[in-house]
Amino acid sequence: MAAKTIDEVIARLDNIIEVECANNSCMAYFPILYRKVTVRIKEGIRNNEFENNPRMEKLDVLFANRYIAAYECLGNNQPFTKSWKNAFEAAKTGKLLIMQHLLLGINAHINLDLGIAVAETIGDDGELLDFENDFNKINEILGSMIANVEAKIISVSPLFGLLDRFGKGREDKLVSFSINVARDGAWLFANQYHISPNKADELNSRDTIIAKLAEKLITQKSWLLKYLVKTIYFFEKKDVPQIVAVLKKD
């Protein structure tokens, strides 16, 4: 069943984290970041930080339910979007960097799910432009949460800083992925999806594009980055509960 409130969303995320942590699965990482974002949005609603706080809670729940539904479809062997399928299958391999797992989740959720959730929140008769400021506020919150988590990764991935030091300026998506670019693309897609007479086709087309972007986050083109990723991965801790405990800290 879909979550109906932000508190139910947080409870669902807690359950996913607990289950995946018990399985020593890398699928525990993204919901930790997402829980931090959700709690922060809940605080923002309580403090009237958004232009339309009831609408923001509606969006938050619709948005979260897309991730929760994909996760449950995986467990029930039901079809779901290729973007999330790529992220979940990558997590099963356990051979990617912690940051790669986070980016794969962000890629599917922001680049695909957010635009759909925004359009569903507004409804067919709503005015999307009225939502732009609150939309940007969500992405500011997400950006700050990503920075918070990145600062913690170094304690479980001692060579993680090498990516930033030697990867800058390269076209590989692992180092060039930008939350601002994702935000702009999500807003454009929200507008396209909102006015589309065939939303299923619009979703499938976008899903194909974002699934391919996921593949680029997994595979590096340059030999230097391939070597860096392998080296960083070798020295990263592999104990998921230990990593989860670090990422959960405020």
Disulfide bonds with the S-S distance in Angstrom:
none
